Amino acid sequence: MTAMFEEELRAQLAQARNDLAAARADGDLDGVQASQGRISGLLRLAASHGIALEHTVEEERGEA
């Protein structure tokens, strides 16, 4: 179960990063903010379950 959970977190994080890039390219400030929040939330969720995901400090703060 843990491996599946980690795999899903990684997939969701990748999607959130793609969404962030798309929002930035479109000039969608609300989309940028939502994606940044999603990324930091996923990182907190992973950390609370002892799953280490590579990330930047900015992503952790919701400033990616």
QUIJOLIN-V256424 format. One line per field, one symbol per residue. phi: phi as a letter, one per 20 degrees, with the letter a starting at -180 (. if undefined). psi: psi as a letter, one per 40 degrees, with the letter a starting at -180 (. if undefined). A space follows every 10 residues. Layout:
phi=???
psi=???
//
This chain:
phi=.fffffffff ffffffffff fffffemeff ffffffffff ffffffffdm dedfaeffff endg
psi=dddddddddd dddddddddd dddddefgdd dddddddddd dddddddeef hhhhiidddd efe.
//
